[in-house]
Amino acid sequence: MVLKLLPFYFVFTSNDDVKDLLIFGHSIDTWLIYVLIFFGLTALAFVSVWFIGLLAERQSDKSIKQPWE
C-alpha cells in the first residue's frame, strides 16, 4: 500500500504545486536569493585569488612563463 503511494508523493503536476513548498523552513524564492549570494561570493573569491597571484608574480623579479617553457 505504501509503495503504491510513494511515487505520487514525489510527482508534481505543475510548477504551481511547489510554490508553497518549504525546504528547511524557507520558500524557494529565499533559496534562490541564497544561491545568488553564494555564487557571487565564490566568484569574487575566485577573481581575488587570480588577482592576488597576478600581483605576486608581477612584484617578483621572475617573468611569467608559460607552462610549456
Stockholm file with secondary structure:
# STOCKHOLM 1.0

chainA/1-69         MVLKLLPFYFVFTSNDDVKDLLIFGHSIDTWLIYVLIFFGLTALAFVSVWFIGLLAERQSDKSIKQPWE
#=GR chainA/1-69 SS CHHHHHHHHHCCSSGGGGTTCCBTTBCHHHHHHHHHHHHHHHHHHHHHHHHHHHHHHHHSSSCCCCTTC
#=GC SS_cons        CHHHHHHHHHCCSSGGGGTTCCBTTBCHHHHHHHHHHHHHHHHHHHHHHHHHHHHHHHHSSSCCCCTTC
//
